[in-house]
Amino acid sequence: MISIAAISLAIWIFCVFLRGGYWRADVLGDDALPPPAAWPHIVAIVPARNEAESIADSLTSLLIQDYPGRFSVVLVDDNSEDATASIAQALPQRTGSSVPLTVLRGQPLAEGWTGKLWALQQGIAEAGKAAPDYLLLTDADIVYEPGALRNLAARAVSGRYVLTSLMVKLRCESLAERAFIPAFVYFFQMLYPFAWVNDPRSRTAAAAGGCMLVKADALARAGGIAVIREALIDDCSLARVMKARGPIWLGLTRRVRSIRASDAFGDIHTMVSRSAFAQLRYSPVLLALTLVGMALTYWAPPLIALFGHGTARALALAAWALMAVSFWPILRFYGLSPLWAPALPVIATGYMAFTFSSALQHMLGRGGRWKGRYQAKKP
């Protein structure tokens, strides 16, 4: 028991002090930067499938952006079965915006592509007719504050980034969201410490798919979005491709947010299990090692602290304390009580269950389910 507690403590010492300070949640993209000498030409591409509930708010936030340069929006209606396209088409007149909006009817899903990437491929082709400097790849549930694009473009130009991405602030209102959303961002930062992502010397590459500003010519030189056509985790796959072409940047933001609701615990399960097994490269061995590793990291400290004694209990308490302290900054970012921090082992148990479920769904041929499609590679 002493050995297990010592290993758990060593894991948390490494995570807190040697993993890029991921837990501090202090890499932010909201500060105002000096304007560039010339504002770049940007085309936003919004893939949308059955997004009637959110598309008006999302597109309106783009159409009213306070952006000094050339800017236009392409919505790719990915074979929606609701009123997504008609709602979008009415927005320019309703908002009085002068930002050009193209509503593109998507083609049937091509073999070998995931739905979102096929929609993006069509949007990028349409945007290419205007020869933009940057492409804003964003989702149909994302809402931007009026000056958010200006700040994003200024950061991209000043850093000469080929990919500039913001981890949008996710909705965190329901009990399910409060329990799991901050931890989702916490675990993402643990996997991909933002300081390492933003260091050109580091091989770590990641992006957040809700908001990605991509240098158009760099993407074309990399082979276009087709090089990741089958990826379920498309944002991080794109980040790896782009980091081979130049520096990238990723940070948190309060100025760009998702309005997609996850009111039930099943909604969180669907979001995570869609791609969790893909993250493990569909490997049962990696799945088993991950679950054992998470048990050692998240279960051992509280269990030994509660039921152990002596040196083992002291080591476990120290590990649990480091775990809770590391969770507090992202809880504060989301405006939640620090009382959630000691509960990270329980929350991690939920993510372990989601990951196992993801593998099970894949083995049953239902992997990568999203918007009525099963997109994972067949077992």
KETITI-874694 format. One record per residue (C-alpha): z, y negated, x negated; residue in three letters; residue number from 1. Coordinates in steps of 0.1 Angstrom, whole numbers. Each point is the difference from the previous one (the first is absolute). Example, Ala and Ser with C-alpha at 12.3 -4.5 7.8 and 13.67 -1.06 7.14 Angstrom:
2
      w      v      u  residuo  num
     78     45   -123      Ala    1
     -7    -34    -14      Ser    2
//
This chain:
379
      w      v      u  residuo  num
      0      0      0      Met    1
      8    -23    -29      Ile    2
    -35      7    -15      Ser    3
    -18     -7     33      Ile    4
     20    -33      5      Ala    5
     -8    -10    -36      Ala    6
    -37      7      5      Ile    7
      0    -20     32      Ser    8
     17    -29    -17      Leu    9
    -25      1    -29      Ala   10
    -28     -2     25      Ile   11
     14    -31     16      Trp   12
      8    -16    -33      Ile   13
    -37      5     -9      Phe   14
    -12    -13     33      Cys   15
     22    -31      0      Val   16
     -3    -10    -36      Phe   17
    -33     15    -13      Leu   18
    -25      1     28      Arg   19
    -14    -35      0      Gly   20
     28    -16     21      Gly   21
    -19     13     31      Tyr   22
     31     -3     22      Trp   23
      6    -37     -5      Arg   24
    -29     -8     24      Ala   25
     -6    -33    -19      Asp   26
    -38      2     -5      Val   27
    -10    -24     27      Leu   28
    -34    -15      8      Gly   29
     11    -30     21      Asp   30
      4    -27    -26      Asp   31
    -26    -28      1      Ala   32
    -23      0    -30      Leu   33
    -22    -28    -13      Pro   34
    -34      0     17      Pro   35
    -30     13    -20      Pro   36
    -27    -22    -12      Ala   37
    -23     14     27      Ala   38
     12     21     30      Trp   39
    -18     34      0      Pro   40
    -22     12     29      His   41
     19     26     19      Ile   42
    -10     24     28      Val   43
     27     19     18      Ala   44
     -8     35     12      Ile   45
     21     14     28      Val   46
     -5     37     10      Pro   47
     12      6     35      Ala   48
      3     31     22      Arg   49
     17     -3     34      Asn   50
     19    -32    -10      Glu   51
     -2    -19     33      Ala   52
     37     -7     -1      Glu   53
      1    -17    -33      Ser   54
    -36    -12     -8      Ile   55
      3    -34     17      Ala   56
     31    -10    -20      Asp   57
    -13     14    -32      Ser   58
    -35    -16      1      Leu   59
     13    -33     14      Thr   60
     23     -3    -31      Ser   61
    -31      4    -22      Leu   62
    -22    -24     20      Leu   63
     26    -28     -3      Ile   64
      6      4    -37      Gln   65
      4    -33    -19      Asp   66
    -24     10    -27      Tyr   67
    -21    -27    -18      Pro   68
    -28     23    -12      Gly   69
    -27     20     18      Arg   70
     15     26     22      Phe   71
    -12     24     26      Ser   72
     12     32     18      Val   73
    -18     33      7      Val   74
     17     23     25      Leu   75
    -13     36      0      Val   76
      6     16     33      Asp   77
      5     36    -10      Asp   78
    -12     17     32      Asn   79
     30    -14     20      Ser   80
      6     14     35      Glu   81
     17    -31     12      Asp   82
     -8    -38      2      Ala   83
      4     -7    -37      Thr   84
    -35    -13     -5      Ala   85
     -2    -21     32      Ser   86
     34    -16     -8      Ile   87
    -12     -9    -35      Ala   88
    -33    -15     12      Gln   89
     18    -24     23      Ala   90
     24    -14    -27      Leu   91
    -22    -26    -17      Pro   92
     -5    -19     33      Gln   93
     36      6     10      Arg   94
     15    -13    -33      Thr   95
    -26    -28     -6      Gly   96
     -3     13    -35      Ser   97
    -30     -8    -22      Ser   98
      5     31    -22      Val   99
    -30     23      5      Pro  100
      9     33     16      Leu  101
    -23     30      0      Thr  102
      9     29     23      Val  103
    -18     31    -14      Leu  104
     -4     31     20      Arg  105
      9     29    -23      Gly  106
    -22     30     -5      Gln  107
     13     35      8      Pro  108
     23     13    -28      Leu  109
    -21     13    -29      Ala  110
      9     34    -15      Glu  111
     22     -2    -31      Gly  112
     16    -33     10      Trp  113
     34    -10     15      Thr  114
     -3    -22     30      Gly  115
     14    -32    -15      Lys  116
    -21      2    -32      Leu  117
    -32      7     20      Trp  118
      7    -31     20      Ala  119
      7    -20    -31      Leu  120
    -32     12    -16      Gln  121
    -20    -14     29      Gln  122
     20    -32     -1      Gly  123
     -5     -5    -37      Ile  124
    -38      6      5      Ala  125
     -1    -27     27      Glu  126
     21    -24    -21      Ala  127
    -22      6    -30      Gly  128
    -28    -20     17      Lys  129
     20    -31     -5      Ala  130
      8      8    -37      Ala  131
     37     -8      1      Pro  132
     22     -3    -31      Asp  133
     28     20     16      Tyr  134
      5     24     28      Leu  135
     32     -1     20      Leu  136
      6     36     12      Leu  137
     26     -2     28      Thr  138
     12     20     30      Asp  139
     -3     -8     37      Ala  140
     38     -2      4      Asp  141
      6    -26    -27      Ile  142
      8    -37      8      Val  143
     -3    -27    -26      Tyr  144
     18    -34     -1      Glu  145
    -25    -28     -2      Pro  146
      3     -7    -37      Gly  147
      3     37    -11      Ala  148
    -37      4    -10      Leu  149
      1    -32    -21      Arg  150
     30     13    -20      Asn  151
    -16     35     -4      Leu  152
    -33    -15    -13      Ala  153
     18    -24    -24      Ala  154
     20     30    -14      Arg  155
    -32     21     -4      Ala  156
    -19    -27    -18      Val  157
     29    -12    -22      Ser  158
      7     36    -12      Gly  159
    -37     10     -1      Arg  160
     11     31     20      Tyr  161
    -26     24     12      Val  162
     24     11     27      Leu  163
     28    -21     15      Thr  164
     21     18     26      Ser  165
     30     -9     22      Leu  166
     24     25     14      Met  167
      1    -15     35      Val  168
     34     -4     17      Lys  169
      1     29     24      Leu  170
     14     -3     35      Arg  171
     37      9     -1      Cys  172
     15     -4     35      Glu  173
      6     33     16      Ser  174
     27     25    -11      Leu  175
    -27     23    -15      Ala  176
    -15    -30    -19      Glu  177
     34    -12    -13      Arg  178
      9     35    -11      Ala  179
    -33      9    -18      Phe  180
    -22    -31     -7      Ile  181
     21    -16    -29      Pro  182
      3     35    -15      Ala  183
    -38      4      2      Phe  184
     -5    -31    -21      Val  185
     29     10    -23      Tyr  186
    -16     34     -7      Phe  187
    -34    -16     -5      Phe  188
     14    -23    -26      Gln  189
     18     29    -17      Met  190
    -32     19     -2      Leu  191
    -20    -30    -12      Tyr  192
     23    -27    -16      Pro  193
    -18    -33      7      Phe  194
      8    -12    -35      Ala  195
    -18     29    -15      Trp  196
    -29     -4     25      Val  197
     -4    -36    -11      Asn  198
      1      8    -37      Asp  199
    -35      5    -14      Pro  200
     15     23    -27      Arg  201
     14     24     25      Ser  202
    -20     28     16      Arg  203
     19     -4     33      Thr  204
    -23    -12     27      Ala  205
      7     -6     37      Ala  206
     -9    -23     29      Ala  207
     11     -5     36      Ala  208
    -29      7     24      Gly  209
      9    -26     26      Gly  210
    -10    -29    -23      Cys  211
    -23      5    -30      Met  212
    -21    -28    -15      Leu  213
    -27     16    -22      Val  214
    -24    -16    -24      Lys  215
    -33      9     15      Ala  216
    -20      4    -32      Asp  217
     27     21    -16      Ala  218
      1     24     30      Leu  219
    -38      3     -2      Ala  220
      1      8    -37      Arg  221
     26     27      7      Ala  222
    -24     17     24      Gly  223
     12    -16     32      Gly  224
     24     14     26      Ile  225
    -21     32      0      Ala  226
     18     12    -31      Val  227
     32      6     21      Ile  228
    -18     10     32      Arg  229
     23     30      6      Glu  230
     33    -16     -9      Ala  231
     28      1     25      Leu  232
     21    -23    -22      Ile  233
    -29    -24     -3      Asp  234
     20    -31    -12      Asp  235
     14     17    -31      Cys  236
    -32     18     -7      Ser  237
    -18    -33      1      Leu  238
     26    -15    -23      Ala  239
     -6     27    -27      Arg  240
    -37     -6      2      Val  241
      4    -38     -3      Met  242
     26      0    -27      Lys  243
    -25     17    -22      Ala  244
    -22    -31      5      Arg  245
     26    -27     -6      Gly  246
     36    -12      8      Pro  247
     14      5     35      Ile  248
     31    -15     17      Trp  249
     23     13     28      Leu  250
     30    -18     16      Gly  251
     21     -3     31      Leu  252
     -6    -27     25      Thr  253
     16    -16     30      Arg  254
    -31    -19     10      Arg  255
    -21     29      9      Val  256
     14     26     25      Arg  257
     -9     30     20      Ser  258
      5     -1     37      Ile  259
     -5     37      5      Arg  260
     30     14     19      Ala  261
     17     32     -9      Ser  262
     26      2     28      Asp  263
      6     37     -1      Ala  264
      9     22    -30      Phe  265
    -32     20      7      Gly  266
    -20    -31     -8      Asp  267
     16     -1    -35      Ile  268
     -6     37     -4      His  269
    -37     -5      9      Thr  270
     -4    -28    -25      Met  271
     16     18    -29      Val  272
    -12     36      6      Ser  273
    -36    -12      2      Arg  274
     -2     -3    -38      Ser  275
     32     14    -15      Ala  276
    -15     33    -10      Phe  277
    -31    -17    -13      Ala  278
     23    -20    -24      Gln  279
     11     35    -13      Leu  280
    -37      9     -5      Arg  281
      4     27     27      Tyr  282
     20     21    -25      Ser  283
     27     24     14      Pro  284
     16      0    -35      Val  285
      2    -38     -1      Leu  286
     14      1     36      Leu  287
     28     24    -10      Ala  288
      8    -20    -32      Leu  289
      1    -32     20      Thr  290
     24     13     26      Leu  291
     23     15    -27      Val  292
     -2    -33    -19      Gly  293
      8    -20     31      Met  294
     29     22      8      Ala  295
     14     -4    -35      Leu  296
     -5    -37      2      Thr  297
     11     -9     35      Tyr  298
     21     30     13      Trp  299
     21      9    -31      Ala  300
     18    -34     -4      Pro  301
     15     -3     35      Pro  302
      7     37      4      Leu  303
     19      3    -33      Ile  304
     17    -34      6      Ala  305
     13     13     34      Leu  306
      8     36     -8      Phe  307
      4      1    -38      Gly  308
     29    -10    -22      His  309
      9    -14    -34      Gly  310
    -28     -8    -24      Thr  311
    -27     12     23      Ala  312
     11    -22     28      Arg  313
      2    -30    -23      Ala  314
    -35      5    -14      Leu  315
    -13      5     36      Ala  316
     17    -31     13      Leu  317
    -16    -20    -29      Ala  318
    -35     14      9      Ala  319
      5     -7     37      Trp  320
     11    -36     -9      Ala  321
    -31     -6    -21      Leu  322
    -22     14     28      Met  323
     16    -23     26      Ala  324
     -2    -30    -23      Val  325
    -36      6     -7      Ser  326
     -8      2     37      Phe  327
     17    -33      9      Trp  328
    -27    -25    -12      Pro  329
    -27     14     23      Ile  330
     24      2     29      Leu  331
      8    -37     -6      Arg  332
    -38     -7     -1      Phe  333
     -2     15     35      Tyr  334
     31    -18     12      Gly  335
     21     31      5      Leu  336
     37      6     -6      Ser  337
     11     14    -33      Pro  338
     18     28     20      Leu  339
    -34     18      1      Trp  340
      1      4    -38      Ala  341
     24     30     -3      Pro  342
    -21     17     27      Ala  343
    -30      4    -24      Leu  344
      7     37     -4      Pro  345
     -3      6     37      Val  346
    -32    -21      2      Ile  347
    -15     19    -30      Ala  348
      7     32     20      Thr  349
    -23    -13     27      Gly  350
    -28     -7    -26      Tyr  351
      5     35    -14      Met  352
     -6     14     35      Ala  353
    -31    -22      4      Phe  354
    -14     12    -33      Thr  355
      6     37      9      Phe  356
    -16     -7     34      Ser  357
    -30    -15    -17      Ser  358
     -5     31    -20      Ala  359
      4     22     31      Leu  360
    -26    -21     19      Gln  361
    -24      4    -28      His  362
      4     37     -1      Met  363
     -7      1     37      Leu  364
    -32    -20     -5      Gly  365
     14    -32     16      Arg  366
      7    -20    -31      Gly  367
     -7    -37     -3      Gly  368
      2     -6     38      Arg  369
     -7    -37      8      Trp  370
    -16    -16     31      Lys  371
    -11     34     14      Gly  372
    -15     13    -33      Arg  373
     12     27    -24      Tyr  374
    -12    -13    -33      Gln  375
     17     20    -27      Ala  376
    -19     25    -21      Lys  377
     -1     34     16      Lys  378
     25     26    -14      Pro  379
//
